[in-house]
Amino acid sequence: MDPRLSKLLLAVALTAPFLGGSSSCTSNDLLANASFDLWCGDSLCSWDVEEGEVIQVPTWHQEDSGAELRGERVVLSQTTPANPSTAACVSFSLIADADPGAELSLELDYFDDGSVDWSGPIPADDWQSVQYNVRSPDWFQDLRFRVVKQGDARAVIAQVRAEGLSPDQCSGDAVVLDDAPEGATCASSEMCGGGFCESIPYLNSSSVSQVDTCASCETELDCESTQACGLDWSDLSYGFLSCLPARQKNLGEACQGDGECGSGICTDNQCSECGTADPCDDGGACEPHSAPPGIGTGYAATGELRVQSCSGSWGSRVSGDACISNDDCSSGACQGDGYTRVCDPDGRPCDSDADCPLVDIGATCVTVAVSAGVCL
């Protein structure tokens, strides 16, 4: 496996919910305005009111603000860009007070996809502090915290603090996901909302590794007749298999099968001109394309991201022939719809380094071909 992929996944032993424990170890705060002191006019800063009404009131002291949750059902939430490296174990400190008839609970929504992945009651008795430690799933991106009130009686929250701890601060089983979104890493289909856990390529300039992610298809049989089960991407760090329009990808784009590519050929997980089962018509060798596309820096000049092409025709293609770079054409001019660029590592389409999810550990956006190139 690529070392950068290993670094991102972080082999962490994550932990399970229990009451009590200590958060005295090194940690990081995951929630802003955890003590409900900051108000933006009549609204609570940094928090979203999904249902009901939230107003500013005093707590055990006139100078200490809290949030009163008014209504039969009130939902207060906040999301944070947490992941296993920052929140392998999440420790909560909660302080509240409520009258009989009001039930308070805390909910966790991993991936912030609208589902409740873990919940626990908030005992609310005369401002007594309560603590939960929750062991997170082994992979997630973004985490939404929700405070939910049921019942029309009075309930006031004085603090909801969340800290990300090291994995050894929790014990027991991790939160189990059964509706993880497409692109989430997975160990079985049961944890995926789309019903499939499939191995997909993870392209980089020195090798091609594999990672298992939640998908919405396994083969073309799961898609419509005009679609291919191919590589797609979302805001998550990994690709996934999804039903895509057939034969729409340009040379150089990452693929899982032939049906995705306009050329009808997917070689070494890139749409290509040729391959082992698709030899060159002119009898020439099928080789990684060696010539840069003519825009200078940022070209995948070496390694696995070079597109497989028929080398016998390099430099001799005539007007109207398909081309990957200027050096393919006898005219020296390959024109298309711009350039096909992909992230190294990953393989997803990009316009700049900022489009690559692993840019913080060295990912770059590299050019692999002229997009839909034709010799002039």
C-alpha positions as CSV (number, residue, x, y, z in Angstrom):
1,M,0.0,0.0,0.0
2,D,1.2,3.5,-0.8
3,P,2.8,5.0,2.4
4,R,0.7,8.2,2.0
5,L,-2.5,6.1,2.0
6,S,-1.2,4.3,5.2
7,K,-0.5,7.7,6.8
8,L,-4.0,8.9,6.0
9,L,-5.8,5.8,7.3
10,L,-3.7,5.7,10.5
11,A,-3.9,2.3,12.0
12,V,-5.7,3.4,15.2
13,A,-7.5,1.3,17.8
14,L,-10.7,3.2,18.3
15,T,-12.9,3.0,21.4
16,A,-16.6,2.4,22.6
17,P,-19.2,4.3,24.6
18,F,-19.1,4.3,28.4
19,L,-20.1,6.7,31.2
20,G,-17.4,8.1,33.3
21,G,-13.6,8.2,32.7
22,S,-11.2,11.1,32.5
23,S,-10.2,13.5,29.8
24,S,-7.0,14.7,31.4
25,C,-4.8,13.4,28.5
26,T,-3.7,15.5,25.6
27,S,-6.8,16.4,23.5
28,N,-8.2,18.9,21.1
29,D,-11.6,20.7,21.3
30,L,-13.9,19.7,18.5
31,L,-16.8,22.1,19.2
32,A,-16.9,25.9,19.1
33,N,-18.8,27.9,21.7
34,A,-19.1,24.8,23.9
35,S,-20.3,26.8,26.9
36,F,-23.0,28.8,25.0
37,D,-21.4,32.1,26.0
38,L,-21.3,33.6,22.5
39,W,-24.5,34.9,21.0
40,C,-24.9,36.5,17.6
41,G,-27.8,38.8,18.3
42,D,-30.6,36.5,19.4
43,S,-28.9,33.4,17.8
44,L,-26.4,31.1,19.4
45,C,-23.1,31.5,17.6
46,S,-21.5,28.4,15.9
47,W,-24.6,26.2,16.4
48,D,-27.4,25.3,14.1
49,V,-31.0,25.2,15.3
50,E,-32.5,22.4,13.2
51,E,-35.9,22.3,15.0
52,G,-37.6,24.3,17.7
53,E,-36.4,27.5,19.4
54,V,-33.3,28.3,21.4
55,I,-33.0,31.4,23.6
56,Q,-30.3,32.8,25.9
57,V,-31.0,32.4,29.7
58,P,-28.9,32.4,32.8
59,T,-27.8,29.1,34.4
60,W,-26.7,28.5,38.0
61,H,-25.4,32.1,38.1
62,Q,-26.9,35.2,36.6
63,E,-23.6,35.9,34.7
64,D,-23.3,32.5,33.1
65,S,-25.3,32.1,29.9
66,G,-27.0,28.9,28.8
67,A,-29.3,27.8,26.0
68,E,-32.9,27.1,26.8
69,L,-34.5,24.6,24.4
70,R,-38.1,25.7,23.9
71,G,-40.7,23.5,22.2
72,E,-42.0,20.0,22.1
73,R,-39.0,18.9,20.1
74,V,-35.7,20.9,19.7
75,V,-32.6,19.9,17.8
76,L,-29.4,21.9,18.2
77,S,-26.3,20.8,16.2
78,Q,-22.8,21.6,15.1
79,T,-20.5,19.9,12.6
80,T,-16.7,19.6,12.8
81,P,-14.2,18.4,10.2
82,A,-13.1,15.5,12.4
83,N,-11.5,12.2,11.2
84,P,-9.8,9.2,12.9
85,S,-6.6,11.2,13.4
86,T,-8.3,13.9,15.4
87,A,-11.3,12.1,17.0
88,A,-10.4,8.4,17.4
89,C,-12.0,8.7,20.8
90,V,-14.4,11.5,21.6
91,S,-14.9,12.7,25.2
92,F,-18.0,14.7,26.0
93,S,-18.6,16.9,29.1
94,L,-22.2,17.9,29.4
95,I,-23.9,20.1,31.9
96,A,-27.7,20.7,31.9
97,D,-30.8,21.2,34.0
98,A,-34.3,20.1,33.0
99,D,-37.7,19.8,34.6
100,P,-39.7,16.5,34.6
101,G,-41.2,15.9,31.2
102,A,-38.1,17.0,29.2
103,E,-35.8,14.3,27.9
104,L,-32.4,15.3,26.6
105,S,-30.1,13.2,24.4
106,L,-26.8,13.5,22.5
107,E,-26.5,12.1,19.0
108,L,-23.5,11.6,16.7
109,D,-23.8,11.7,12.9
110,Y,-20.6,10.4,11.3
111,F,-20.1,11.7,7.7
112,D,-22.8,14.4,8.5
113,D,-25.2,12.5,6.2
114,G,-28.3,13.0,8.2
115,S,-28.3,9.6,10.0
116,V,-27.9,8.9,13.7
117,D,-25.0,6.6,14.3
118,W,-24.8,6.8,18.1
119,S,-27.0,8.3,20.8
120,G,-27.0,8.5,24.6
121,P,-29.1,10.2,27.2
122,I,-28.1,13.5,28.9
123,P,-29.0,13.3,32.6
124,A,-30.0,16.8,33.4
125,D,-30.3,17.3,37.2
126,D,-29.3,20.6,38.8
127,W,-26.2,21.3,36.7
128,Q,-24.5,18.0,37.4
129,S,-21.6,17.3,35.0
130,V,-21.9,14.1,33.0
131,Q,-19.2,12.6,30.7
132,Y,-19.3,10.2,27.8
133,N,-16.3,8.7,26.0
134,V,-17.2,7.3,22.5
135,R,-15.0,5.2,20.3
136,S,-15.4,6.3,16.7
137,P,-15.6,4.1,13.6
138,D,-12.2,3.3,12.0
139,W,-12.9,5.7,9.1
140,F,-15.1,8.8,8.7
141,Q,-15.0,12.4,7.5
142,D,-16.9,15.2,9.3
143,L,-18.9,14.6,12.4
144,R,-22.2,16.4,13.4
145,F,-23.1,16.6,17.1
146,R,-26.8,17.0,18.0
147,V,-28.5,17.8,21.3
148,V,-32.1,16.7,21.1
149,K,-34.9,17.7,23.5
150,Q,-38.2,15.8,23.6
151,G,-41.1,17.1,25.7
152,D,-42.5,20.6,26.3
153,A,-41.0,21.0,29.8
154,R,-38.1,23.4,30.5
155,A,-34.6,22.3,29.6
156,V,-31.4,24.4,29.7
157,I,-28.0,23.4,28.4
158,A,-24.9,25.0,30.0
159,Q,-22.1,23.1,28.3
160,V,-21.6,20.5,25.6
161,R,-17.8,20.1,25.2
162,A,-16.3,17.5,22.9
163,E,-12.6,16.6,22.8
164,G,-10.7,14.4,20.5
165,L,-8.5,12.0,22.4
166,S,-5.9,9.4,21.5
167,P,-7.3,5.9,20.7
168,D,-6.2,4.3,24.0
169,Q,-8.5,6.6,25.9
170,C,-11.6,4.5,25.0
171,S,-12.2,0.8,25.4
172,G,-14.6,-1.7,24.0
173,D,-16.3,-1.7,20.6
174,A,-16.3,1.2,18.1
175,V,-19.5,2.7,16.7
176,V,-20.7,0.5,13.9
177,L,-21.9,2.2,10.7
178,D,-24.5,0.5,8.5
179,D,-25.3,3.4,6.2
180,A,-21.8,4.8,5.3
181,P,-21.9,6.9,2.2
182,E,-20.2,6.2,-1.1
183,G,-16.5,6.7,-0.8
184,A,-16.2,5.7,2.8
185,T,-13.7,2.9,3.5
186,C,-15.4,-0.3,4.5
187,A,-14.8,-3.8,5.7
188,S,-18.1,-5.3,4.5
189,S,-21.2,-4.4,2.4
190,E,-23.3,-4.4,5.6
191,M,-21.8,-1.1,6.7
192,C,-22.6,0.7,3.4
193,G,-25.8,2.5,2.6
194,G,-25.4,1.7,-1.1
195,G,-25.2,-2.0,-0.3
196,F,-21.8,-2.7,-1.8
197,C,-18.2,-2.6,-0.5
198,E,-15.9,-2.8,-3.5
199,S,-12.2,-2.6,-4.1
200,I,-11.1,0.3,-6.3
201,P,-7.8,1.5,-7.6
202,Y,-5.8,4.2,-5.8
203,L,-3.6,5.6,-8.6
204,N,-0.2,7.3,-8.0
205,S,2.9,8.0,-10.0
206,S,4.8,5.0,-8.7
207,S,2.3,2.2,-8.2
208,V,-1.4,1.3,-8.1
209,S,-2.8,0.1,-4.8
210,Q,-6.3,-0.8,-3.9
211,V,-8.7,0.4,-1.2
212,D,-12.2,-0.9,-0.3
213,T,-14.9,1.7,-0.4
214,C,-18.7,1.9,-0.2
215,A,-20.3,1.8,-3.6
216,S,-23.7,1.8,-5.3
217,C,-22.9,-0.9,-7.9
218,E,-20.7,-4.0,-8.3
219,T,-21.0,-4.6,-12.1
220,E,-22.9,-3.2,-15.1
221,L,-25.7,-5.6,-14.2
222,D,-26.5,-3.2,-11.3
223,C,-26.9,-0.2,-13.7
224,E,-29.1,0.8,-16.6
225,S,-28.3,-0.3,-20.1
226,T,-26.8,3.0,-21.0
227,Q,-24.5,3.1,-18.0
228,A,-21.3,1.6,-16.8
229,C,-20.3,0.7,-13.2
230,G,-17.3,2.9,-13.0
231,L,-15.1,5.1,-10.8
232,D,-16.7,8.2,-9.4
233,W,-15.7,10.7,-6.7
234,S,-17.3,12.9,-4.0
235,D,-16.0,15.2,-1.3
236,L,-14.6,12.2,0.6
237,S,-10.9,11.2,0.2
238,Y,-11.5,8.1,-1.9
239,G,-13.3,7.1,-5.1
240,F,-16.1,4.6,-5.4
241,L,-18.0,2.6,-7.9
242,S,-21.2,4.2,-9.2
243,C,-23.5,3.9,-12.3
244,L,-22.1,6.4,-14.8
245,P,-22.9,7.3,-18.4
246,A,-21.1,4.7,-20.6
247,R,-18.0,5.6,-22.7
248,Q,-17.8,9.2,-21.5
249,K,-14.2,9.3,-20.0
250,N,-11.3,10.7,-22.0
251,L,-7.9,9.1,-22.4
252,G,-6.0,9.3,-19.1
253,E,-9.0,9.4,-16.8
254,A,-9.1,6.8,-14.0
255,C,-11.3,3.8,-14.7
256,Q,-12.4,0.4,-13.3
257,G,-13.6,-1.1,-16.6
258,D,-13.7,-0.7,-20.4
259,G,-17.3,0.5,-20.4
260,E,-16.4,3.9,-18.8
261,C,-13.9,4.9,-21.5
262,G,-14.6,6.6,-24.8
263,S,-11.9,4.4,-26.3
264,G,-13.6,1.3,-24.9
265,I,-10.2,0.4,-23.3
266,C,-9.3,0.6,-19.6
267,T,-5.6,-0.4,-19.1
268,D,-4.0,-0.3,-15.7
269,N,-7.0,1.6,-14.4
270,Q,-6.6,4.4,-16.9
271,C,-8.6,5.0,-20.1
272,S,-6.1,4.1,-22.8
273,E,-5.6,3.5,-26.5
274,C,-4.5,-0.1,-26.2
275,G,-3.8,-2.9,-23.7
276,T,-3.0,-6.6,-23.4
277,A,-6.3,-7.6,-24.8
278,D,-6.4,-4.7,-27.3
279,P,-3.1,-4.6,-29.3
280,C,-2.2,-1.8,-31.6
281,D,-3.7,-2.0,-35.1
282,D,-0.3,-1.0,-36.7
283,G,1.5,-3.8,-34.9
284,G,3.4,-1.3,-32.8
285,A,4.0,-1.6,-29.1
286,C,1.5,-0.5,-26.5
287,E,3.6,1.6,-24.1
288,P,3.2,4.3,-21.6
289,H,3.1,7.6,-23.5
290,S,6.5,9.3,-23.2
291,A,5.9,12.8,-24.6
292,P,4.6,15.7,-22.5
293,P,1.4,17.3,-23.8
294,G,3.1,20.7,-24.3
295,I,2.2,22.8,-21.3
296,G,5.4,22.4,-19.3
297,T,5.3,21.7,-15.6
298,G,2.9,19.4,-13.8
299,Y,3.0,16.6,-16.3
300,A,3.0,13.0,-15.2
301,A,6.3,12.2,-17.1
302,T,7.1,8.9,-15.3
303,G,5.4,6.1,-13.6
304,E,1.9,4.6,-13.6
305,L,0.0,7.8,-14.5
306,R,1.4,7.7,-18.1
307,V,-1.4,6.7,-20.6
308,Q,-0.9,3.5,-22.5
309,S,-0.6,4.4,-26.2
310,C,0.5,2.9,-29.6
311,S,4.1,4.0,-29.8
312,G,4.5,3.1,-33.5
313,S,2.3,6.0,-34.5
314,W,3.9,8.7,-32.2
315,G,4.9,11.6,-34.4
316,S,3.2,10.4,-37.5
317,R,-0.5,10.9,-36.8
318,V,-2.3,13.0,-39.4
319,S,-5.1,15.6,-39.2
320,G,-8.2,14.1,-37.6
321,D,-6.4,11.3,-35.7
322,A,-6.8,11.0,-32.0
323,C,-3.8,12.2,-30.0
324,I,-2.6,12.6,-26.4
325,S,0.0,15.3,-27.0
326,N,1.5,17.5,-29.6
327,D,4.3,15.0,-30.2
328,D,1.8,12.5,-31.6
329,C,1.0,14.6,-34.6
330,S,3.0,15.1,-37.8
331,S,1.8,18.7,-37.6
332,G,3.1,19.1,-34.0
333,A,-0.4,20.3,-32.9
334,C,-2.8,18.2,-30.8
335,Q,-6.0,20.2,-30.0
336,G,-8.8,19.3,-27.7
337,D,-11.0,20.6,-24.9
338,G,-8.2,21.6,-22.6
339,Y,-6.2,19.0,-20.7
340,T,-7.0,15.9,-18.7
341,R,-5.6,16.3,-15.3
342,V,-5.7,13.8,-12.4
343,C,-4.6,13.8,-8.7
344,D,-1.4,12.0,-7.9
345,P,-2.1,10.1,-5.7
346,D,-5.8,9.2,-6.2
347,G,-6.6,9.5,-9.9
348,R,-9.7,11.7,-9.6
349,P,-10.1,14.6,-12.1
350,C,-8.7,18.0,-10.9
351,D,-7.9,21.5,-12.1
352,S,-5.4,22.3,-9.5
353,D,-3.6,20.8,-6.4
354,A,-6.4,22.2,-4.2
355,D,-8.8,19.8,-5.8
356,C,-6.9,16.8,-4.5
357,P,-8.0,15.5,-1.1
358,L,-4.5,14.5,0.0
359,V,-2.8,17.8,-0.9
360,D,-1.8,18.3,2.8
361,I,0.6,15.3,2.5
362,G,1.9,16.1,-1.0
363,A,-0.8,15.3,-3.5
364,T,-0.5,17.2,-6.8
365,C,-2.7,17.7,-9.9
366,V,-0.8,16.4,-12.9
367,T,-1.6,16.6,-16.6
368,V,-1.9,13.2,-18.4
369,A,-3.2,14.1,-21.8
370,V,-4.9,16.6,-24.1
371,S,-8.6,16.2,-23.4
372,A,-10.4,14.6,-26.4
373,G,-7.3,15.5,-28.5
374,V,-7.3,15.5,-32.3
375,C,-4.4,16.2,-34.6
376,L,-4.7,19.4,-36.6
